[in-house]
Amino acid sequence: MQAQHQSSSDGKATTPARHLVATAVIGAAMIGYLVHKTPDARIRLENLTAMAHDLGELSPNDAAVVAQLLARSPSEPLTISRSSV
């Protein structure tokens, strides 16, 4: 009985790094909050951010950007200070 080996031309699945997935999901939630400005969108962003933080997948800079966004009034224009980026 011979073992079957995949050739190098076969497609291989890749899994992105967890911190990149967390950043993408939180980014989508941030856009949702900025566009819709609803309490539900804010809660989703807060919950996803807390989960990523608890899992250790959120950088301090990313956490600072989210905190800055959540600290401002939804009607204020968005300005991100360079010190938090």
WOWO-V306909 format. One record per residue. N is the residue number from 0. PHI is phi in whole degrees, 0 to 359 (NA if undefined). Layout:
<<N:PHI> <N:PHI>>
This chain:
<<0:NA> <1:258> <2:283> <3:264> <4:242> <5:287> <6:281> <7:293> <8:276> <9:290> <10:294> <11:241> <12:286> <13:238> <14:244> <15:290> <16:298> <17:300> <18:294> <19:288> <20:295> <21:299> <22:297> <23:295> <24:293> <25:293> <26:300> <27:296> <28:293> <29:296> <30:298> <31:302> <32:293> <33:294> <34:280> <35:270> <36:53> <37:258> <38:301> <39:297> <40:294> <41:294> <42:298> <43:299> <44:297> <45:299> <46:294> <47:295> <48:295> <49:297> <50:296> <51:296> <52:296> <53:299> <54:276> <55:76> <56:253> <57:244> <58:288> <59:301> <60:295> <61:295> <62:298> <63:295> <64:295> <65:296> <66:299> <67:296> <68:295> <69:288> <70:283> <71:270> <72:289> <73:301> <74:274> <75:289> <76:292> <77:280> <78:224> <79:257> <80:288> <81:292> <82:290> <83:265> <84:258>>
